[in-house]
Amino acid sequence: MKVAVVSLGCKVNKYESDSILQNYFENGYEITDKLEEADVYIINTCAVTNEAEKKSRQMVARCRKYNPDATIYICGCAGQKNPKQFEGKGIQLIKGVAGKQNLYKEKEEKGVKVDELPLSYQKMAFPCQSRTRAYLKVQDGCNNFCTYCIIPYLRGRSRSRSVEDILQEVQNLPEDIKEIVVVGINVSDYKIDGKKGLIDLLEELDKFDKRIRLGSMEDGIIDEDFVSRLSKLKNFCPQFHMSLQSGCDTVLKRMNRHYKAEQFAESVRLIRKYFPKAGVTTDVIVGFPGETDEEFEETRKFIEKVKFSALHIFQYSHREGTVASRMTDVAPEIKKKRAKVLEKLNEKLENEFISQNDVLSVLIEEQENGYWVGHSKNFIKCYIMGQYKVGDIVNVKITKKYLDGVLVEKFN
């Protein structure tokens, strides 16, 4: 019997989907993480936006096209938020966030079974890892309660995985995995014995012969001690994705973000003190409720001043159940206009960042359009011709901009 696990949304969901697959594999099933013909489909859903929920519902019909008679299970954030949206679609079992690791035991269960969110970290099977880069989940949940975000209500409070369990998983990774990405719903809140412990964990991970990359981070963790200790790690990749959301203090206050713009800028300056060529990317929400032209312009100027290496731009999306959903929304055409302004600025910032780089160390990940493709330590996408294989690490020199990255050639 063949089981397909389809993952929507974040890197944490992908990690959990791979863990679910591992459970089925260990119990004698044929498995795949691709949307293809199978006997059983497990859709690990996302609910970060309305669009994400819509895609989760649409995935049911897409699975049915491959096999109309397949058994389908739902789990994840969209199931947690509103299980009724999947009823009447011929779904065998609808679960939420908790207990998804037990799906392989529940093949006889039917209907809706959304468990209570756990107060402690739920262990999962070490996931199937078939790529050169492996996700490593170390934390779940979030305590921040930003006014626009539904995730703390769906994932629960922050909880951290034990160091021992994390290190055991890394020890078991295949040799051909050359890089690990440390992820969580709020990885900055990783704790050991109730105290901030992310840098201590990274120092332990640095003992393995694998590159280390961090998932999305919050500003509050950046201080002199954290960054100076990071700079001493031999395997750390200097790429920082820090969620800004707005460069205007009044908007940040309405968002319930726990910093001011200048504090965020100081964190970026501190990163660049130790990592002058670090990739520093960020998320920005345009058209947050009440955002005026003046507030948006403040954000635009801030982004230009900080000179991020890339922006992820989102138009504010109303999420029922959040504090911001009760605020006055901004007109869609204004959101669209502001997004276009930042998209143009993003193109300029990306080009400026690339121009500051010359020789890069690139991990070869796949082939695409006749090129070998990989990413540098500071996460520039590189295209190269030559006799290589997946997993090679190559020193290269940039020749020119190309598609969503750069063309490079080998540098001795």
N, C-alpha and C positions, 0 to 999 in steps of 0.2 A: 504493500500500500504506500502511495506517495503523498507526502505532506508538504504543502507550500506555505511559508510564512511571509506575508506581505507587510512591509514596514512603512508607515507614513510618519513624517515629522522629523523629530530631532535625533541626534546621535545616541542619546540614551535609549530611545525607542529601538534603534537599530541594534544596539548591544543586547537589549532584552529579547528582541526577535531572534537573534543568533543563539541566545541561551535556550529559548524555547525549542529551536531546531535541534540543538544538542540533545535535549531530553528525548525527543522523538528518535533521533539517530541511535542513541544508546538503547532504545527499546525496540530496535529492529526495523524501523521505518526507512524508506527511501525519502530523502529530503531535498528541498530546493528553496533558495531565497529569491527566486525569480517568479514573475507572474507568467505561469505556463500551465499546461494541463496537469491536473493533480486530482487525487481522490478527496483530499481534505485541504481546505484553505483556512488559515488563521490570519485575520486582518488586525494588525496591531495599530490602532487608530490614533489620530491626533486631533486636538481641539483648541490649539493655540489661537486660531482665528475662525470666523464663520466659514471661510473658504476651505480651511483644513477639515472641518466637520463635513462639509459638502463632498469633498474628495473622498472622505472615509465612507460615506454612504454610497457614492458612485462606484467604489471599489467592489462592492457586493455584486453589482451587475457585470462588472468586468470579469470577475471570477466565474460567474455563471456562463459567460460566453465560451470559456475554455472547457467547462464541464457542467452542464445544466443539472446533473444529478449529484454534484459534489456536496459533501458536508461542510458547512461554513461556521466558523466560530468568530466572535468579535471580542476583542479585549482592548485595553488602553484608555486614553483620556476621553475620547468621544463616548465610549461606552460608560465611563464613569460619570460624565456630565449629564447625559440624557439617553439612557438605554432604550427608551420608547421609540427613538428615531429609527431603530433597527428592527423593531417588531413588525411582523407581517411581511417580512422579506425572506422567509424560509430559513432563518438562522437557527442553527441547532442550540447554541448557547451564547449568551451575551454576558461578558464579564467587564470589570473596570480595570483599574490599575493594579490593585492588590491581587495576589494569587495567580497571576498569569503564568508563573513558572509551573503551576500544577495542572495546566490544561491537558497534558498527556494522560493524566490519571482520570480525567472527567469525561471520557468519551460517551458515557451513558447519560450524563446530565443534560437537561433541556431547560429552555426558558431563560429567565434573567437571574443571574447570581453575582451581584455586585457586592464584594466583601468590604468590610470596614477597612479604612486606610490604616496601615501599621504605624506604631509609634517607634519602632526600631527598624534598622535596615534588614530587608529580606534577602537572604542569600539565594543565589541562582546558580544553575550549572555553569561551569566555565564554557563560554560560547564557542561555537564553530568559528574558526578564524582562517580564512582562505586568501587574505589579501596581504600585501606587503606592509600595510598600516593597520594596526589593531586598535579598536576602541577599548578603553579600560574604565568601566564605571566604578566610581569610588564613593558616590554620594547620591542621595535622592531627596526630593522635597525642597521646599523653600519657605522661609519665614519673612520675606520682605514685604509681601502684600502691596506691590505697586498698584496704583488705582486702575490701571488699564489691563491688568493681567489676571487671567482665570486660573493659572497653573497651580498656585498654592492651595486652592480649593479642591483641585483634582488630584494632586500628587501628595498633599499632606505636608506636615512639618518636616524641617530638615533633619536628616539622619545620615550617619556616616558608617562606612564599611570598615571592618577591622583591617589593620595593617597586615596581619598575618594572612588573612584570606586573599588580600590583593597580591601580596608577594608570591603566594603559592600559585595564583593564576599566571603571573608573569613567568615564573619558573617553568610552567607547563606549556608556554607558547612555542610554536614551531620555530626552528632556527631561521627559516626564511622570512619571518616577520622582523623587519628591521626598525620599525618605528611604532611607538604606542602613543595614543592620544588619550590623555586623562580627562574624563568627562563626568558630568553630574548635572542635575537640574540647577544647582548653584554650587559649582565645584569650589568656589572661593570659601565656602562655609564648611569645608571638610575639617573635621575635628578628631583629635585623638585624646581620649579621656576627658572630653568636655572642653578642651582648649584648642585654639586654632592650630592645625597640624599639617596644612598642605605642604609647606616647605620641608618639613621633616619627612613626609612621605616621598617627596620628589628626591630627596637626598638618598633615601633607600632605593628608589627605582634607578637612580644613576649608577648603581653598582652593577646593573645588567648591561650587556653590550647591545643596547638598543636606543635609538634616538627617542627623546621624550618631547612631546608637544602638549600644550595645555588647551583645553576647550575654552568656551566663553567664560570670562571672569568679571567680577565686580570690582569697582574702584577701591573699596575699603580695605582690601588685602595688601595694596601696594604701599610699602614703606621701605626705608633704607635697608633694614635687616633682611626683608624678604628678597629684594632685588639683588643685593650684594651676594647673598647666599646662592641665588639662582645663577649668578655670573660665574660661580666656581664649579658648576656642574659641567662635566666634560661632554655629556650627551644632550644637553638641553637645546632645543630649537627656539631661537629668539623670535617667536611670533606671539603676539598678545592680541586677543580679541576681547576688547573691553566695551561693555554696553553703556553708551553715553545716553541715548534716547533724546536728549535736548541739550543745547548749549546755553539755555536761558534759565536763570535761577528761578524765576516766577513759574515757569512751566515745570521745572524739576520739582518744585514744591507741590504743585497740583498733582504730579505723578506719584508723589510720595517716594521719590528717589532720595537716598540718604547722603547726599553730597551737594556741593555747589560747583559751578562750572570751573572756577579757578582752581579748586581742589583737584578736579579731574585733570586739568592741564598740568598741574604740578606733578601728578602721578606719571603722566606721559614723559615729562622732562626727566624724571628720576629714572625711568626705564631707559631712555636714550643716553643717559649719563653712563650707564653700564653696558648698554647694547646700542651703539650708535646707528647700526643699520637694521635694527629690529623692525619687523613688520608690525604696525599697530593699526588694527582695523576696528571698526565700531558699527553699532546699530544706531539708526536715527529714525524717530517717528515724526512724520510731518502731519500737520492738521490735528494735533491733539486738541480735545475740547477747549475752546476759549482762546486758542493760539492766535494772537494778532499778527498783523504784518510786521510790526516792530519786534515782537518776540521771535518770529521766524528769522528776521534779518539778524538778530543777535546770535541765533544758532548758526546761521550761514557764516558769519564773520568768525565765530569761535572755531568752526571746523577748518576754515581757511588758515587761521592762526596756528592751530595745533598741527596741521598737515598730516592727517591720517594717511596710511598707505592705501586704504580702500574703505568705502562706505557700504553698508547694507541699509537700503532706504525702504521704509515701510510707510504707507499711508494709514493713518489711524483707522482701526476697525472696531466698531462697537461690539462689546462682548457683554451680553446679558449676565447679570450676577456680579459685575464689578462695580466699584464706586464710580469710575469714569462714565459708566453707561447712564448715570443720572445727570451728567453734565451736558451743557449745550454743545452740540456737535458743530464742526466746521463744514462748510459746503463742499461737496465732492470735487467741483471744478477748481476750488482753491487748493485742496490737497494735491490734486494732479499737477497743478501749475508749480507748486512748491517742490514736489518730487522731481520735476524736470529740471528745476534750477540746481538741485543737489546732484542730479545725475550728470549734469554738465561739469559741475565742480569735481565730482568723483573721477571723471575721465582725466582731468588735469592733474589731480593728486596722484592717481595711479602712475601716470607718465613720469611725474617728478620723482616718485619713489623708485621706479625702475631705473631712472637715469643716475641715481646715487649708487647703484650696484654695478659690479664689474664681474669678479670671479665668484662663483657660487658652488656649493656642494649640493648635488641633486640626487634624490632617491628615485630610481626608475620604477614606475608603477604599472604602465600599460603601453599598448600601441594604439595610435590614433592617426588616421589619414596618412599612413606611411611613416610617421614619426614615432620615436620613443618619447613618452611623456612622463614627467615627474615634477616634484616640487622641491624648491630649495629650502634650506632651514628656515628662512624668513618668509616662506610660502609664496614665492613667485613661481607661477606655472611655466615650465620649460619644455620646449620641443627640440629634439636632437635626432640627427641621422647617424647611423653607424651600427656596429655589431655589438649589441648589448642584450641583456636579459633582465627580466623583472627581478628587482631586488639589488641590482648593481647600484653602487653609490659612486658618482662621477663628479670630478671637478670640471666646471665648465666656464666659458666666457660668453657673455651676452653679445650677440651680433646685431639684433634689431627686434622691435616690437612685432608680435605676431598673434593674431586672433585674441584670445583672452590671456595671453602671456607673452613669452619672448622666444625667439629662435636662439639657440646656443650652439657652441662647438666645444669639443673637448679641450681642456687647458691642462698642460703638463706642469 
